[in-house]
Amino acid sequence: PEYWCSIAYFEMDVQVGETFKVPSSCPIVTVDGYVDPSGGDRFCLGQLSNVHRTEAIERARYAQVPGLPME
C-alpha cells in the first residue's frame, strides 16, 4: 500500500489540521510537539493552531514534545 498509517489529531471532539498519511517507505513515524514541518516520518503538533485551545490542552500538547515513535 502507498500508506501504512493515517494520523488524525483531535482536541476534545474537533479535528485540528488535516489527516497525516505515513508513506510505506517510512517504517517508523514520530509524533512530537515541535514545529518543524512534517515530513514523511514526522508529524509535528506544534505547527497546528486552534483558537479554542484550552490551558489543559496546551499542557497535554507539551507532554508530546520529546516525541512518540510509532511503528
N, CA, C and O atoms as a DFTB+ gen file, in Angstrom:
284 C
 N C O
     1  1       0.832      -1.209       0.000
     2  2       0.000       0.000       0.000
     3  2       0.870       1.264       0.000
     4  3       2.024       1.235       0.428
     5  1       0.315       2.339      -0.472
     6  2       1.044       3.608      -0.531
     7  2       1.297       4.170       0.873
     8  3       2.357       4.739       1.131
     9  1       0.327       4.011       1.777
    10  2       0.440       4.494       3.149
    11  2       0.153       3.339       4.103
    12  3      -0.729       2.521       3.842
    13  1       0.901       3.267       5.214
    14  2       0.654       2.204       6.192
    15  2      -0.084       2.714       7.422
    16  3      -0.536       1.924       8.252
    17  1      -0.210       4.060       7.544
    18  2      -0.820       4.629       8.737
    19  2      -1.382       6.012       8.417
    20  3      -0.805       6.751       7.619
    21  1      -2.496       6.356       9.032
    22  2      -3.065       7.705       8.953
    23  2      -3.250       8.204      10.376
    24  3      -3.732       7.474      11.242
    25  1      -2.858       9.470      10.616
    26  2      -2.966      10.038      11.955
    27  2      -3.850      11.279      11.885
    28  3      -3.573      12.210      11.130
    29  1      -4.908      11.279      12.675
    30  2      -5.781      12.451      12.795
    31  2      -5.624      12.973      14.215
    32  3      -5.721      12.207      15.174
    33  1      -5.384      14.264      14.354
    34  2      -5.182      14.877      15.671
    35  2      -6.450      15.621      16.080
    36  3      -6.974      16.442      15.326
    37  1      -6.934      15.321      17.284
    38  2      -8.144      15.944      17.806
    39  2      -7.845      16.657      19.115
    40  3      -7.026      16.198      19.913
    41  1      -8.509      17.771      19.326
    42  2      -8.530      18.446      20.623
    43  2      -9.982      18.443      21.046
    44  3     -10.830      19.102      20.445
    45  1     -10.249      17.682      22.098
    46  2     -11.611      17.394      22.545
    47  2     -12.285      16.633      21.392
    48  3     -11.806      15.558      21.032
    49  1     -13.350      17.132      20.811
    50  2     -14.025      16.398      19.732
    51  2     -13.853      17.071      18.371
    52  3     -14.628      16.805      17.452
    53  1     -12.853      17.935      18.228
    54  2     -12.648      18.686      16.985
    55  2     -11.306      18.300      16.362
    56  3     -10.262      18.404      17.006
    57  1     -11.344      17.857      15.107
    58  2     -10.097      17.547      14.422
    59  2      -9.368      18.848      14.115
    60  3      -9.969      19.810      13.637
    61  1      -8.071      18.868      14.392
    62  2      -7.233      20.038      14.149
    63  2      -6.243      19.660      13.052
    64  3      -5.480      18.706      13.203
    65  1      -6.255      20.392      11.972
    66  2      -5.374      20.081      10.854
    67  2      -5.918      18.942      10.002
    68  3      -6.990      18.393      10.257
    69  1      -5.140      18.615       8.990
    70  2      -5.532      17.547       8.079
    71  2      -5.005      16.205       8.572
    72  3      -4.078      16.152       9.380
    73  1      -5.590      15.142       8.089
    74  2      -5.121      13.802       8.421
    75  2      -3.742      13.604       7.797
    76  3      -3.536      13.885       6.616
    77  1      -2.810      13.119       8.599
    78  2      -1.429      12.896       8.173
    79  2      -1.291      11.442       7.749
    80  3      -1.587      10.536       8.527
    81  1      -0.842      11.216       6.515
    82  2      -0.677       9.857       5.998
    83  2       0.805       9.518       5.958
    84  3       1.612      10.272       5.414
    85  1       1.152       8.383       6.535
    86  2       2.546       7.950       6.611
    87  2       2.831       7.006       5.446
    88  3       2.202       5.955       5.324
    89  1       3.785       7.387       4.588
    90  2       4.083       6.527       3.444
    91  2       4.719       5.206       3.867
    92  3       5.388       5.129       4.898
    93  1       4.509       4.198       3.084
    94  2       5.065       2.871       3.371
    95  2       6.584       2.880       3.403
    96  3       7.195       1.992       3.997
    97  1       7.198       3.868       2.774
    98  2       8.665       3.956       2.771
    99  2       9.229       4.390       4.123
   100  3      10.442       4.333       4.324
   101  1       8.378       4.821       5.051
   102  2       8.800       5.241       6.395
   103  2       8.232       4.252       7.413
   104  3       7.070       4.371       7.802
   105  1       9.039       3.274       7.849
   106  2       8.513       2.249       8.761
   107  2       8.226       2.754      10.173
   108  3       7.482       2.118      10.920
   109  1       8.817       3.906      10.548
   110  2       8.588       4.490      11.872
   111  2       8.201       5.951      11.693
   112  3       8.815       6.674      10.908
   113  1       7.178       6.382      12.426
   114  2       6.768       7.788      12.404
   115  2       6.825       8.301      13.840
   116  3       6.475       7.583      14.777
   117  1       7.270       9.548      14.006
   118  2       7.337      10.159      15.330
   119  2       6.320      11.288      15.409
   120  3       6.291      12.169      14.550
   121  1       5.488      11.256      16.445
   122  2       4.540      12.334      16.725
   123  2       5.151      13.142      17.856
   124  3       5.414      12.606      18.933
   125  1       5.381      14.441      17.618
   126  2       6.000      15.267      18.653
   127  2       5.362      16.643      18.722
   128  3       4.485      16.971      17.923
   129  1       5.799      17.435      19.668
   130  2       5.231      18.756      19.889
   131  2       6.034      19.883      19.268
   132  3       5.779      21.053      19.553
   133  1       6.990      19.553      18.430
   134  2       7.813      20.589      17.810
   135  2       7.087      21.261      16.652
   136  3       5.942      20.921      16.352
   137  1       7.744      22.206      16.009
   138  2       7.083      22.985      14.954
   139  2       7.713      22.818      13.579
   140  3       7.295      23.485      12.633
   141  1       8.704      21.949      13.443
   142  2       9.280      21.724      12.124
   143  2       8.198      21.169      11.207
   144  3       7.336      20.406      11.645
   145  1       8.243      21.550       9.947
   146  2       7.240      20.995       9.024
   147  2       7.291      19.469       9.030
   148  3       8.363      18.865       9.073
   149  1       6.138      18.882       8.986
   150  2       6.071      17.429       8.998
   151  2       6.607      16.863       7.692
   152  3       6.294      17.351       6.606
   153  1       7.411      15.834       7.822
   154  2       7.892      15.101       6.666
   155  2       7.200      13.761       6.652
   156  3       6.222      13.564       7.373
   157  1       7.679      12.848       5.857
   158  2       7.055      11.542       5.776
   159  2       7.167      10.735       7.044
   160  3       6.356       9.843       7.290
   161  1       8.193      11.047       7.875
   162  2       8.401      10.243       9.074
   163  2       8.194      11.023      10.369
   164  3       8.588      10.566      11.442
   165  1       7.578      12.199      10.268
   166  2       7.400      13.027      11.468
   167  2       6.127      13.863      11.362
   168  3       5.886      14.525      10.352
   169  1       5.324      13.822      12.413
   170  2       4.095      14.614      12.487
   171  2       4.240      15.542      13.689
   172  3       4.254      15.084      14.832
   173  1       4.347      16.851      13.435
   174  2       4.618      17.834      14.489
   175  2       3.336      18.548      14.896
   176  3       2.713      19.240      14.091
   177  1       2.951      18.370      16.155
   178  2       1.737      19.006      16.659
   179  2       1.918      20.510      16.881
   180  3       0.939      21.257      16.867
   181  1       3.149      20.956      17.084
   182  2       3.403      22.356      17.396
   183  2       2.998      23.319      16.310
   184  3       2.767      24.495      16.590
   185  1       2.905      22.856      15.077
   186  2       2.543      23.743      13.978
   187  2       1.031      23.890      13.804
   188  3       0.579      24.696      12.991
   189  1       0.255      23.128      14.551
   190  2      -1.200      23.176      14.433
   191  2      -1.783      24.204      15.392
   192  3      -1.437      24.224      16.573
   193  1      -2.662      25.050      14.889
   194  2      -3.278      26.065      15.745
   195  2      -4.776      25.808      15.884
   196  3      -5.408      25.201      15.018
   197  1      -5.321      26.285      16.993
   198  2      -6.744      26.141      17.275
   199  2      -7.138      27.295      18.197
   200  3      -6.634      27.393      19.315
   201  1      -8.020      28.153      17.743
   202  2      -8.408      29.324      18.538
   203  2      -9.183      28.938      19.797
   204  3      -9.325      29.757      20.705
   205  1      -9.680      27.717      19.865
   206  2     -10.465      27.270      21.018
   207  2      -9.639      26.413      21.980
   208  3     -10.205      25.743      22.844
   209  1      -8.327      26.423      21.846
   210  2      -7.447      25.596      22.681
   211  2      -7.478      26.083      24.128
   212  3      -7.390      27.283      24.391
   213  1      -7.603      25.144      25.058
   214  2      -7.631      25.474      26.485
   215  2      -6.243      25.263      27.088
   216  3      -5.355      24.703      26.446
   217  1      -6.071      25.715      28.321
   218  2      -4.798      25.527      29.018
   219  2      -4.511      24.038      29.238
   220  3      -3.359      23.614      29.145
   221  1      -5.530      23.254      29.525
   222  2      -5.344      21.814      29.729
   223  2      -4.847      21.143      28.452
   224  3      -4.001      20.251      28.507
   225  1      -5.365      21.563      27.317
   226  2      -4.902      21.017      26.039
   227  2      -3.454      21.412      25.795
   228  3      -2.666      20.598      25.316
   229  1      -3.090      22.654      26.118
   230  2      -1.703      23.111      25.953
   231  2      -0.756      22.232      26.771
   232  3       0.301      21.837      26.278
   233  1      -1.125      21.924      28.008
   234  2      -0.268      21.081      28.848
   235  2      -0.111      19.685      28.246
   236  3       0.982      19.120      28.257
   237  1      -1.186      19.140      27.729
   238  2      -1.127      17.813      27.114
   239  2      -0.254      17.834      25.862
   240  3       0.489      16.886      25.606
   241  1      -0.341      18.899      25.094
   242  2       0.487      19.013      23.882
   243  2       1.968      19.084      24.236
   244  3       2.795      18.472      23.561
   245  1       2.311      19.826      25.289
   246  2       3.714      19.935      25.683
   247  2       4.263      18.603      26.167
   248  3       5.470      18.372      26.099
   249  1       3.404      17.733      26.648
   250  2       3.862      16.419      27.079
   251  2       4.357      15.586      25.890
   252  3       5.103      14.624      26.077
   253  1       3.951      15.948      24.685
   254  2       4.364      15.228      23.475
   255  2       5.667      15.766      22.882
   256  3       6.157      15.216      21.896
   257  1       6.235      16.822      23.455
   258  2       7.428      17.450      22.873
   259  2       8.540      16.444      22.592
   260  3       9.101      16.480      21.497
   261  1       8.899      15.535      23.530
   262  2      10.005      14.626      23.243
   263  2       9.734      13.699      22.057
   264  3      10.670      13.258      21.390
   265  1       8.508      13.414      21.800
   266  2       8.154      12.571      20.667
   267  2       7.707      11.183      21.074
   268  3       8.179      10.613      22.058
   269  1       6.787      10.661      20.290
   270  2       6.243       9.328      20.495
   271  2       6.446       8.552      19.207
   272  3       5.705       8.754      18.245
   273  1       7.448       7.658      19.171
   274  2       7.657       6.878      17.942
   275  2       6.611       5.780      17.803
   276  3       6.235       5.143      18.787
   277  1       6.146       5.563      16.583
   278  2       5.166       4.519      16.310
   279  2       5.665       3.703      15.122
   280  3       6.178       4.250      14.145
   281  1       5.505       2.392      15.223
   282  2       5.894       1.555      14.100
   283  2       4.834       0.515      13.809
   284  3       4.991      -0.286      12.888
